[in-house]
Amino acid sequence: MDLKFILKRYKFVILWIIVVVIIYFFNGNFAFKVFTSAKSSFMQMLGVLPPIMIMLGLVDVWVSRESMMKYMGKESGALGVFLSIFIAALAAVPMYAAFPFTKVLSDKGVKLSNIMIFLNAWCVIKLSTILFEIGGLGYKFTFVRFLIDLPGIIIMGYLIEYIMNKNIFFKKGVK
């Protein structure tokens, strides 16, 4: 690897380190807190990502492209929407674990709207957090929020797919 490649690939990490070093000279205690927080997040990510990668490998091998296209592809309809929401609702890990999974979904031929619905549902409709929400805010609030979020998730998924297919925000020939 050459130095130019490393600098380009890790420019944000390098920039972050430089900023923390500069902060250290002005407020060493705050810089230490920043470093400790980043270390904690990194360690949490190391605990979550390996099992996710193993699961993704198994999904990639066990679930055929044809099956994914049938149930979540272009012609999947309401079943694809339901499966996208259902799979995301079962997730009990942070959002950054969803992105590798969406790559597998995309490679397997899943429709873009279903991928977007999956990502939005992962953020908003996780069963693990819904149970805490019911306990803290009550079932009425949770039910109303769910009734508002569910159509919003589906509409957003189809809207993003429409925008991407029509190239509304892209100039011709540029992507």
C-alpha positions as CSV (number, residue, x, y, z in Angstrom):
1,M,0.0,0.0,0.0
2,D,1.2,3.4,-0.8
3,L,0.9,6.4,1.5
4,K,-1.4,8.3,-0.8
5,F,-3.9,5.4,-0.7
6,I,-3.8,5.3,3.1
7,L,-4.2,9.0,3.5
8,K,-7.2,9.0,1.1
9,R,-8.9,6.0,2.7
10,Y,-8.4,7.1,6.3
11,K,-8.6,10.8,5.9
12,F,-11.5,11.2,8.4
13,V,-9.8,9.1,11.1
14,I,-6.6,11.0,10.6
15,L,-8.5,14.3,10.8
16,W,-10.2,13.2,14.0
17,I,-6.9,12.3,15.6
18,I,-5.4,15.7,14.7
19,V,-8.5,17.5,16.1
20,V,-8.3,15.5,19.4
21,V,-4.6,16.3,19.7
22,I,-5.3,20.0,19.2
23,I,-8.1,19.8,21.8
24,Y,-5.7,18.1,24.2
25,F,-3.4,21.2,24.2
26,F,-6.3,23.4,25.1
27,N,-8.3,21.1,27.4
28,G,-6.6,17.8,28.2
29,N,-9.5,16.5,30.3
30,F,-12.0,17.0,27.5
31,A,-9.7,15.4,25.0
32,F,-9.4,12.4,27.3
33,K,-13.2,12.2,27.5
34,V,-13.5,12.3,23.7
35,F,-10.9,9.5,23.4
36,T,-12.6,7.4,26.1
37,S,-16.0,7.8,24.4
38,A,-14.6,6.9,21.0
39,K,-12.8,3.9,22.4
40,S,-16.1,2.7,24.1
41,S,-18.0,3.0,20.8
42,F,-15.3,1.2,19.0
43,M,-15.3,-1.7,21.5
44,Q,-19.1,-1.9,21.3
45,M,-18.9,-2.1,17.5
46,L,-16.2,-4.9,17.8
47,G,-18.7,-6.8,19.9
48,V,-21.6,-6.4,17.5
49,L,-20.1,-6.7,14.0
50,P,-18.5,-10.2,14.1
51,P,-21.7,-12.0,14.8
52,I,-23.5,-9.8,12.2
53,M,-20.9,-10.7,9.6
54,I,-21.3,-14.4,10.4
55,M,-25.1,-14.1,10.1
56,L,-24.7,-12.3,6.8
57,G,-22.4,-15.0,5.5
58,L,-25.0,-17.6,6.4
59,V,-27.8,-15.6,4.8
60,D,-25.7,-15.2,1.7
61,V,-25.1,-18.9,1.4
62,W,-28.4,-20.3,2.7
63,V,-30.9,-18.0,1.0
64,S,-30.9,-18.1,-2.8
65,R,-31.1,-15.0,-4.9
66,E,-34.2,-16.4,-6.5
67,S,-36.0,-16.7,-3.1
68,M,-35.1,-13.2,-2.2
69,M,-36.3,-11.8,-5.5
70,K,-39.5,-13.8,-5.2
71,Y,-40.3,-12.6,-1.7
72,M,-38.7,-9.1,-1.6
73,G,-37.9,-8.3,-5.3
74,K,-39.7,-6.2,-8.0
75,E,-42.9,-8.2,-7.9
76,S,-43.1,-8.9,-4.2
77,G,-45.8,-6.3,-3.4
78,A,-47.2,-6.2,0.1
79,L,-45.3,-9.4,1.1
80,G,-42.0,-7.7,0.4
81,V,-43.0,-4.7,2.5
82,F,-44.2,-6.9,5.4
83,L,-41.0,-9.0,5.3
84,S,-38.8,-5.8,5.3
85,I,-40.6,-4.4,8.3
86,F,-40.7,-7.8,10.1
87,I,-37.0,-8.6,9.7
88,A,-36.0,-5.1,10.8
89,A,-38.4,-5.2,13.8
90,L,-36.6,-8.3,15.1
91,A,-33.2,-6.5,15.1
92,A,-31.7,-5.8,18.5
93,V,-28.4,-4.2,17.5
94,P,-27.4,-0.7,16.6
95,M,-28.1,0.9,13.2
96,Y,-24.6,0.6,11.8
97,A,-25.2,-3.2,11.8
98,A,-28.0,-2.7,9.3
99,F,-25.8,-1.4,6.5
100,P,-23.9,-4.6,5.7
101,F,-27.2,-6.4,5.7
102,T,-28.6,-4.0,3.2
103,K,-25.7,-4.7,0.9
104,V,-26.6,-8.4,1.0
105,L,-30.2,-7.5,0.3
106,S,-29.2,-5.4,-2.6
107,D,-26.9,-8.1,-4.0
108,K,-29.8,-10.6,-3.7
109,G,-32.0,-8.5,-5.9
110,V,-34.3,-7.0,-3.3
111,K,-36.3,-4.0,-4.5
112,L,-34.9,-0.6,-3.5
113,S,-38.1,0.5,-1.8
114,N,-38.0,-2.7,0.4
115,I,-34.4,-1.9,1.3
116,M,-35.4,1.6,2.3
117,I,-38.4,0.3,4.2
118,F,-36.1,-2.1,6.0
119,L,-33.6,0.6,7.0
120,N,-36.4,3.0,8.2
121,A,-38.1,0.2,10.1
122,W,-34.8,-0.8,11.7
123,C,-34.5,2.7,13.1
124,V,-38.1,3.2,14.2
125,I,-39.9,-0.2,14.8
126,K,-37.5,-2.4,16.8
127,L,-39.5,-4.7,19.1
128,S,-36.7,-4.5,21.7
129,T,-37.1,-0.7,22.0
130,I,-40.9,-0.7,21.7
131,L,-41.1,-2.7,24.9
132,F,-39.0,-0.1,26.7
133,E,-41.1,2.6,25.1
134,I,-44.4,1.1,26.4
135,G,-42.9,0.9,29.9
136,G,-41.7,4.4,29.9
137,L,-44.2,6.3,27.8
138,G,-47.3,4.1,27.9
139,Y,-49.0,1.9,25.4
140,K,-51.2,4.7,24.0
141,F,-48.3,6.8,23.0
142,T,-46.4,3.8,21.5
143,F,-49.5,2.8,19.6
144,V,-50.1,6.3,18.1
145,R,-46.4,6.6,17.2
146,F,-46.5,3.2,15.5
147,L,-49.6,4.2,13.6
148,I,-47.9,7.4,12.4
149,D,-44.5,5.8,11.7
150,L,-45.7,2.7,9.8
151,P,-47.3,4.6,6.8
152,G,-44.4,7.1,6.9
153,I,-41.8,4.3,6.5
154,I,-43.7,2.7,3.6
155,I,-44.2,6.1,1.8
156,M,-40.6,7.0,2.3
157,G,-39.4,3.7,0.8
158,Y,-41.5,4.1,-2.3
159,L,-40.7,7.8,-2.6
160,I,-36.9,7.1,-2.5
161,E,-37.3,4.4,-5.1
162,Y,-39.3,6.7,-7.3
163,I,-36.7,9.5,-7.0
164,M,-33.8,7.2,-7.7
165,N,-35.5,5.6,-10.7
166,K,-36.4,9.0,-12.2
167,N,-33.0,10.5,-11.5
168,I,-34.7,13.6,-10.1
169,F,-31.7,14.9,-8.2
170,F,-29.0,13.8,-10.7
171,K,-28.0,15.4,-13.9
172,K,-28.1,13.2,-17.0
173,G,-25.0,11.0,-17.2
174,V,-23.9,11.8,-13.7
175,K,-24.5,9.5,-10.7
